[in-house]
Amino acid sequence: MKKVVVGLAILASLGLVASQALAWGPYGGCGMWGSGRGYYANVDPSPAEQNFLNDTAKLRKDLAGMEAEYDALMGQPNPDPKKANQVSQEIFEIRGQLRAKAQSYGFAGRGPRGNWHGRHMGPYAGGYCW
């Protein structure tokens, strides 16, 4: 009986370790929810995609800065609701500008590859997942 319990404990430990290794994901990140560069990390952008990336570099930089400011603000013990609302509105505006720019380039969804998932946008910038 004792050998069975020890064997099951070892098997459970190996399963836990294996699940953590598999959660890392094959594309350089932490699986589906991680902070890797994403599925298209090793794909060179087409000329249209590169033009989009070049034209939106400032917007994406501003977005990353505003998201970092929002994170810092919300990480405080008592965040200022008015300031949080202001920063949130600015983030919303920048995202709207990015969507409009993507649509003007004829891209489906919200980016050159079709669907950006928030901050983890592969080579296209950073943002929250979902």
PyMOL commands that set and color helices and strands:
alter all, ss='L'
color gray80, all
select helices_A, chain A and resi 2-23+31-33+47-55+57-74+81-104+122-124
alter helices_A, ss='H'
color red, helices_A
deselect
rebuild
show_as cartoon
